[in-house]
């Protein structure tokens, strides 16, 4: 992975934010600032995943809840989204602390995702956090088109049983249909999903912040 240079990227992020705040088209604005500063694809993706118009970011932040608010509530989890971000942190890959209050990865491996030893480590950390703040029911929704999603759902179901938590895990062709507008708190960092729910929770961020090791962040949280 190319070296990520936050010091160089922050002035570019300010320019991109300026355009977003004035409702310029996102794709063409990203292309314009990317070309102006000669950014490679990775750094353009960092801006795309980390910078949102201030009002958009503010509204998304307002819908986020903390882990203590999970207790006895129904929790709907965007399974691959949460798992891949958590694994990215454990693997030492850079993470984005976006200006909308969410942590996102830059792995770009969704459709190449495979179960590994890191998967089991991430799931263990996820369930340790849920055990400390036990929801009334937890349902994991996984992307069926991604390979091994059925096997991954079975791992989640087994973990729910092992940790004595009520819930289920399902691999669906379009899990977004169950998450957007779903009755309960929705755990995801996907902006399109979170903009369609009443309450969101960044489960991967909560897990990462609960761990003792230092994580590598590209930090845009000051740009609000």
C-alpha positions as a printed Julia matrix, in Angstrom:
224×3 Matrix{Float64}:
   0.0     0.0     0.0
   1.39    3.46   -0.85
   2.47    5.69    2.03
  -0.47    7.7     3.34
   0.48   11.33    3.88
  -2.05   13.08    6.14
  -0.12   16.35    6.25
  -0.33   16.65    2.47
  -3.9    15.43    2.32
  -5.48   17.82    4.85
  -5.27   20.95    2.63
  -6.79   18.91   -0.19
  -9.55   17.77    2.16
 -10.29   21.41    3.03
 -10.7    22.22   -0.67
 -12.94   19.18   -1.21
 -15.02   20.11    1.85
 -15.44   23.64    0.49
 -17.01   22.21   -2.66
 -19.17   19.73   -0.73
 -20.5    22.5     1.51
 -21.63   24.36   -1.62
 -23.41   21.31   -3.1
 -21.06   20.79   -6.03
 -21.38   17.3    -7.59
 -19.33   14.86   -5.52
 -17.73   12.84   -8.32
 -16.63   15.81  -10.42
 -15.42   17.69   -7.33
 -13.31   14.73   -6.3
 -11.88   14.51   -9.8
 -11.1    18.22   -9.83
  -9.22   18.34   -6.52
  -7.59   15.02   -7.25
  -6.26   16.29  -10.55
  -5.2    19.62   -9.07
  -3.1    17.95   -6.37
  -2.1    14.96   -8.52
  -3.57   12.42   -6.09
  -3.38    8.71   -6.74
  -6.47    6.49   -6.54
  -5.97    5.56   -2.89
  -5.8     9.16   -1.68
  -8.87   10.06   -3.76
 -10.68    7.18   -2.07
  -9.63    8.52    1.33
 -11.33   11.83    0.53
 -14.4    10.08   -0.85
 -14.82    7.95    2.28
 -13.7    10.54    4.79
 -15.11   13.96    3.84
 -18.78   14.97    3.69
 -20.54   18.33    3.63
 -20.68   19.75    7.15
 -24.47   19.64    7.37
 -24.57   16.07    6.06
 -21.89   15.06    8.56
 -23.7    16.83   11.38
 -27.0    15.07   10.67
 -25.27   11.68   10.48
 -23.48   12.3    13.79
 -26.79   13.17   15.46
 -28.17    9.72   14.62
 -25.24    7.83   16.12
 -25.63    6.19   19.53
 -23.05    4.86   21.98
 -22.64    1.21   23.06
 -24.46    1.79   26.33
 -27.63    2.47   24.33
 -27.59   -1.03   22.84
 -28.73   -2.68   26.05
 -32.05   -4.51   25.59
 -32.53   -2.94   22.14
 -32.75   -4.68   18.77
 -29.45   -4.39   16.88
 -29.23   -4.94   13.11
 -25.65   -5.44   11.94
 -24.23   -4.79    8.47
 -22.09   -7.9     8.83
 -19.38   -7.63    6.18
 -19.07   -3.87    6.69
 -18.42   -4.2    10.42
 -16.24   -7.29   10.12
 -13.95   -6.01    7.35
 -13.37   -2.7     9.13
 -12.57   -4.49   12.39
 -10.22   -6.89   10.61
  -8.51   -3.99    8.83
  -7.75   -2.41   12.19
  -6.42   -5.66   13.64
  -4.28   -6.2    10.52
  -2.69   -2.77   10.92
  -4.2    -1.35    7.76
  -4.88    2.42    7.82
  -8.32    3.55    8.91
 -10.19    6.78    8.21
 -11.72    8.78   11.04
 -14.24   10.58    8.85
 -15.73   13.99    9.57
 -19.19   12.42    9.97
 -18.04   10.62   13.13
 -17.52    7.18   11.59
 -14.46    5.02   11.13
 -13.97    3.43    7.71
 -11.33    1.19    6.18
  -9.51    1.59    2.9
  -9.02   -2.12    2.28
 -11.3    -2.31   -0.75
 -11.58   -6.09   -0.4
 -15.33   -6.62   -0.02
 -15.82   -8.95   -2.98
 -12.43  -10.62   -2.43
 -13.14  -11.25    1.25
 -12.23  -14.67    2.64
 -12.6   -16.12    6.13
  -9.26  -16.28    7.95
  -7.82  -16.52   11.44
  -8.22  -12.74   11.62
 -11.96  -13.21   11.05
 -12.29  -15.28   14.21
 -10.23  -12.79   16.19
 -12.4    -9.89   14.99
 -15.61  -11.78   15.77
 -14.34  -12.53   19.27
 -13.69   -8.82   19.89
 -17.1    -7.9    18.45
 -18.86  -10.29   20.8
 -16.84   -9.2    23.81
 -18.2    -5.69   23.27
 -21.77   -6.92   22.7
 -21.53   -9.03   25.83
 -20.65   -5.91   27.83
 -23.65   -4.05   26.35
 -26.08   -6.87   25.54
 -28.8    -6.02   23.03
 -32.19   -7.63   23.41
 -31.72   -9.17   19.97
 -28.86   -9.01   17.47
 -29.26   -9.92   13.8
 -26.27  -10.03   11.45
 -27.01   -9.5     7.76
 -24.35  -10.66    5.31
 -23.95  -10.14    1.56
 -24.84  -13.47   -0.04
 -22.99  -12.65   -3.31
 -19.71  -12.57   -1.35
 -18.13  -16.01   -1.16
 -18.37  -17.92    2.14
 -21.22  -15.71    3.37
 -23.27  -18.76    4.36
 -20.34  -20.17    6.31
 -19.77  -16.79    7.92
 -23.44  -16.6     8.95
 -23.05  -19.99   10.65
 -19.99  -18.69   12.55
 -21.99  -15.7    13.76
 -24.89  -17.94   14.84
 -22.48  -20.14   16.77
 -20.94  -17.08   18.43
 -24.36  -15.78   19.46
 -25.04  -19.09   21.15
 -21.6   -19.26   22.79
 -21.94  -15.75   24.21
 -25.53  -16.43   25.31
 -26.94  -13.62   23.15
 -30.31  -13.75   21.44
 -30.26  -13.3    17.7
 -29.57  -14.72   14.25
 -27.33  -14.31   11.2
 -28.58  -14.36    7.62
 -26.87  -14.21    4.23
 -29.1   -12.22    1.88
 -28.78  -11.12   -1.72
 -29.55   -7.49   -0.79
 -29.07   -7.06    2.99
 -29.57   -3.3     2.65
 -33.31   -3.94    2.32
 -33.36   -5.24    5.89
 -31.06   -2.53    7.25
 -32.49    0.65    5.73
 -35.64    1.49    7.62
 -35.15   -1.49    9.91
 -36.76   -1.49   13.34
 -33.85   -1.08   15.71
 -30.34    0.35   15.92
 -28.35   -0.28   12.75
 -24.62   -1.02   13.02
 -22.76    0.1     9.91
 -20.43    2.78    8.58
 -22.12    2.81    5.16
 -23.39    6.36    4.67
 -26.23    5.3     2.36
 -27.51    2.88    5.01
 -27.09    5.27    7.94
 -28.92    8.06    6.12
 -31.96    5.77    5.98
 -32.2     4.85    9.66
 -33.32    6.57   12.85
 -30.37    5.41   14.95
 -26.96    4.16   13.89
 -24.06    2.63   15.74
 -20.45    2.33   14.58
 -19.8    -1.14   15.97
 -16.39   -1.53   14.34
 -15.26    1.83   15.77
 -16.46    0.86   19.25
 -14.53   -2.42   19.05
 -11.36   -0.75   17.75
 -11.48    1.95   20.43
 -11.87   -0.72   23.13
  -8.57   -2.41   22.2
  -5.24   -1.46   23.79
  -3.09   -1.32   20.65
  -2.44    1.84   18.65
  -4.23    2.16   15.31
  -3.18    4.14   12.25
  -5.83    6.77   11.43
  -6.19    9.32    8.69
  -8.05   11.84   10.85
 -10.61   14.19    9.3
 -12.63   14.69   12.48
 -11.55   18.33   12.82
 -13.24   19.23    9.51
 -16.76   19.77   10.85
